[in-house]
Amino acid sequence: MSRYRPPAKPASKYITPQGYRALNEELQHLWKVKRPEVTQSVQEAAAQGDRSENAEYIYGKKMLREIDRRIRFLSRRLDDMVVVDRLPEDQSRVFFGAWVTLEDDESGAQQCYRIVGPDETDAAQGWISVDAPMARALLGRCEDDSVAVKTPSGEREFVVIAIRYEAP
């Protein structure tokens, strides 16, 4: 049996200005604060002598690799990002950055989602990725449109109640 997995579909390159700022702040924190701290602790642990059995040294090197991996990822990702910093001309339709209020046809419960880039999703805030099935079904819709979305529990119907945008 092979361990091969087909490559993942590339994520969308769109991001809100707030999301870009957050990723850039994380990159700067890792590069200017966290990495120098860990480097200093690795140097101190290395000065203690035998490195083969020095847990602090081994753990510090592992942390350094993880920090460097994240810095490389963020650097490449931020270079490829497209910051969507203006509102769409037709604000009556759902596009990237929109806040969409939906009503479930069966239960009548209302939910509010914001369509954001894949790097800034947050279920607690109701931010969903533009690549998510819900967002794909909503893109281009108007108020009072009915939307069918495939969920793990089966297909569900929603009605778009409201669409709003916030200025960047």
ZIHUJO-V248467 format. One record per residue. N is the residue number from 1. SS is DSSP state (H for helix, E for strand, - for the rest). PHI is phi in degrees with one decimal (* if undefined). OMEGA is omega in whole degrees, 0 to 359 (none if undefined). Layout:
N_SS_PHI_OMEGA / N_SS_PHI_OMEGA
//
This chain:
1_-_*_185 / 2_-_-90.7_177 / 3_-_-94.4_182 / 4_-_-63.8_173 / 5_-_-129.0_179 / 6_-_-63.2_181 / 7_-_-61.0_180 / 8_-_-69.6_177 / 9_-_-66.1_182 / 10_-_-62.0_180 / 11_-_-74.6_177 / 12_-_-60.2_183 / 13_-_-101.4_181 / 14_E_-88.9_179 / 15_E_-152.8_176 / 16_E_-81.2_177 / 17_H_-58.0_179 / 18_H_-64.6_179 / 19_H_-65.6_178 / 20_H_-63.3_179 / 21_H_-60.7_182 / 22_H_-63.3_179 / 23_H_-66.6_179 / 24_H_-66.5_177 / 25_H_-64.3_177 / 26_H_-62.2_179 / 27_H_-60.6_180 / 28_H_-64.5_178 / 29_H_-63.7_180 / 30_H_-62.1_186 / 31_H_-74.0_188 / 32_H_-98.8_183 / 33_H_-116.8_188 / 34_H_-66.8_183 / 35_H_-62.7_177 / 36_H_-61.7_178 / 37_H_-62.8_182 / 38_H_-67.3_178 / 39_H_-60.5_179 / 40_H_-63.4_180 / 41_H_-67.4_177 / 42_H_-67.3_178 / 43_H_-63.0_179 / 44_H_-65.1_179 / 45_H_-67.9_180 / 46_H_-67.7_181 / 47_-_-70.8_182 / 48_-_-77.2_176 / 49_-_121.1_187 / 50_-_-52.9_184 / 51_-_-85.3_184 / 52_-_-67.8_180 / 53_-_-117.6_182 / 54_-_-93.1_184 / 55_H_-63.0_180 / 56_H_-63.3_179 / 57_H_-66.0_181 / 58_H_-63.3_179 / 59_H_-64.9_179 / 60_H_-62.5_178 / 61_H_-64.1_178 / 62_H_-64.9_178 / 63_H_-61.5_179 / 64_H_-62.5_177 / 65_H_-62.4_180 / 66_H_-65.7_178 / 67_H_-64.7_179 / 68_H_-63.3_178 / 69_H_-62.7_180 / 70_H_-66.8_178 / 71_H_-63.2_178 / 72_H_-61.4_180 / 73_H_-60.8_182 / 74_H_-63.2_180 / 75_H_-61.4_179 / 76_H_-66.6_183 / 77_H_-65.8_181 / 78_H_-66.9_178 / 79_H_-66.5_183 / 80_H_-90.4_186 / 81_-_-71.0_173 / 82_E_-113.9_182 / 83_E_-82.1_178 / 84_E_-93.1_187 / 85_-_-114.4_174 / 86_-_-135.5_182 / 87_-_-78.9_177 / 88_-_-70.0_179 / 89_-_-66.5_180 / 90_-_-98.0_183 / 91_-_-84.5_176 / 92_-_-87.6_179 / 93_E_-112.2_180 / 94_-_-85.9_175 / 95_-_-133.6_180 / 96_-_-57.2_179 / 97_-_89.9_183 / 98_-_-77.4_168 / 99_E_-95.2_184 / 100_E_-122.5_176 / 101_E_-101.5_182 / 102_E_-117.4_173 / 103_E_-121.1_178 / 104_E_-72.6_181 / 105_-_-62.5_184 / 106_-_-76.8_187 / 107_-_-93.6_182 / 108_-_80.7_180 / 109_-_-71.1_179 / 110_E_-103.5_178 / 111_E_-135.1_179 / 112_E_-121.1_180 / 113_E_-128.1_171 / 114_E_-116.9_181 / 115_E_-90.6_184 / 116_E_-130.2_178 / 117_-_-71.9_182 / 118_-_-65.3_181 / 119_-_-85.4_184 / 120_-_-124.5_180 / 121_-_-64.9_179 / 122_E_-156.2_183 / 123_-_-63.3_181 / 124_-_-63.7_179 / 125_-_-91.1_182 / 126_-_83.4_179 / 127_E_-91.6_180 / 128_E_-116.1_181 / 129_E_-70.3_177 / 130_-_-63.4_179 / 131_-_-87.0_182 / 132_-_-70.0_180 / 133_H_-57.4_179 / 134_H_-62.4_181 / 135_H_-65.8_179 / 136_H_-61.0_179 / 137_H_-70.8_184 / 138_H_-84.3_185 / 139_-_-55.7_178 / 140_-_87.0_181 / 141_-_-79.2_177 / 142_E_-113.8_175 / 143_-_-61.8_181 / 144_-_70.3_174 / 145_-_-77.8_175 / 146_E_-94.6_184 / 147_E_-128.5_175 / 148_E_-101.6_182 / 149_E_-126.6_176 / 150_E_-81.2_178 / 151_E_-117.4_178 / 152_-_-58.9_180 / 153_-_-90.9_180 / 154_E_119.4_181 / 155_E_-76.4_180 / 156_E_-125.7_179 / 157_E_-106.4_177 / 158_E_-130.8_175 / 159_E_-119.1_179 / 160_E_-76.7_182 / 161_E_-91.7_183 / 162_E_-149.8_176 / 163_E_-131.2_176 / 164_E_-144.0_179 / 165_-_-126.4_175 / 166_-_-113.1_179 / 167_-_-66.3_180 / 168_-_-65.4_none
//
